[in-house]
């Protein structure tokens, strides 16, 4: 069964921004969806997140994972920890980053270096969304992730951090461009 795991960012939860909207849209299309409130999200930690997620959710060849900001980085840790025989369908990293951004709350996510070859093998496809004016994550992180993961990079002009607080007019209560990318495979 098609299933989706949606991971929020630092000091956030699954009730904010576009996450509830995306969850409902995918459920309306017969996805089984889990958008958990990650434990200790004020200081994200890969090991803590992995223990929490793997104890409650199974990833398989029909899985997609969507992560925003540190939730995108959490995807990298999840994929690295998967058994060798598990390859998910697709991973969508929204405003993901490759180092601690000199932002102390996310330092624990980079305690050990990622094994990029392993991560790359654990998803059939990676899609990245980045803005050219993100106040927290410079675009070069998206370009670096594109190279490291062999990913498709979607650069959207003037969209801040893809959140209601960084984009004028509270635009990111919904995220139709992301939904469209997720559904492309469904219709192919």
N, C-alpha and C positions, 0 to 999 in steps of 0.2 A: 504494500500500500504506500502511495506517495505520502511522505512525511516531511515536516519542516521544523527545525529548531531555530528559534530567533533569540539572539543574545543582545541585551542592552549594554550601554557603556558605563563608565565610571560615575559613581554617585548618582545613579539613575535607577529606573526600574522599568518593568514591562508594561506599565500603564501610561507611559509618556511618549511623546512624539508620534511617529508613524507606526509604532509596533502594534498597538491594538487594532488599527485599521488593517495592516498587512495580515495579521493573524485571522481576522474575520474574512478577508478576501480569499485567503487560501483555504480556509475551512469551507467557504461557499463553493469551492472548486474541488471538494472531496479530498483535501489534504488532512492528515492527522497533524495537528500543530501543537507545539509546546513553546511558550514564551515565559520562561521562569524568571522570578526575581532572584538574581544571583546572590549568593551569600557573601557578605563583606564587600559589597560593590564599591565602597568608599576607597578601598585599597585592593584592587583586583589581584588575584593570584591564580596562576595556571593550575597548580596542584589542587587547590581548594575547589576551583571550578570543575576540574575534571572529575574529582571524587563525587561531587554533588550531581553532575550531569550523568555520568556513567551509572550511578546507582539508581537512576530513574528513567533513563531514555536509551533506546537501542538505535544505533546508526547502522544503515545498510545501503545497498546499491540504489535504493529509491529515495534516499535522504538528500535533502538540501539543508544547508546551514546558512543563516543570515546573521551577520554581526555588525553592530554599529560601534565605531571607535574602539575602546578596549574590548568590546564584544567581538570585534573583527580579529583582534590579536588573540583572544581566547579560542577562536576557531583554529588558529595555527597550532595551539597547544593540544586541542582535542584531536586534530588530525594526526599529529605526531604520535599520540598515545594509542591510536587505533591498532588492533591486530593487523598483521600483514595481509590477511585475506579480505579485509574490509576496505572497499573503495566506494565512497559516496558519489552521488550523482553530480552535485554542484555546490560550490561554496561562494557566497556573496559577501564581500568585505566592503563595508561602507566606511570611508574615512579611517582605514586601517593604517598602522604605523609600524616601523621597524626598529625603533629604539625607545628609550623612556622619555623622549621629548623634553628632558630636563624638568619633568613634572613629577615630583616625589610620589604622589599617590599610585603611579603605575610602575614604579621601579621593580616591584616584586614580579611583574610579568616577564622580566628579562633577567632573572637570576641565572638561568643557564641558556646558552645559545640554542637557537632553533636548528634542527637538522632539516634543511630545506629540501634535500633530495627525497627524504621520507615524506615530508608534508606534501610535496608535489605529486607523489604517487597515490595519495589517499583520496583524491578527488578527480573525477573525470574532467572537470572544468572549473576554473576560477574566474569570477567576474568582480572587478573592482570599481567602485564609484568614488570619485574624488572631485572636489571643487577647487577652482583656481584661487579662491579667496578664503579658505578655511582658516580661522583665527588660531586654531590649535595644531592642526596637522598640515604642514606644508606639502604642496603637490609632489615634491620630489620623493616623498614616501610612497606615493602611489606608483610612480615610475619605477622605483626600486622593487616594490612588490611585484610589479608586472614582470620584471626581469627574473626575479627569484622564483616565481611561480609559473611562468609561462602563461600569464593571465591576460584576459581582455580588460583593458582599462577604459572606463567611460568617464571622461572629464566633463563636468557640468559647470558652466560658467556662473559665478556669482551666487552660489548656494551655501556659502558658509560651511558649517559642520553638519549639514543635513539635519538640523534640529530646529525646533520652533523658536528657540532663543537666539539663534544666529542667522536666521533668514527673515527678511522683512515680511510682514503680513502673516506670521504664523503658518507659513506654507507647509511645514512638515508635520502636519496632523495626518497627512496622507503622503504617499510616495509612489505615484502611478508609474513613473519611469522604472522603478525597481520591480514592481509587479509585472510590468510588460516583459522585462528581461527574464524573470522567473518563468513566465508562461510561454515564452518562445518555444521551448522544447516540448511543452504539452501539446502544441499544435503542429509540431513538425513530424 
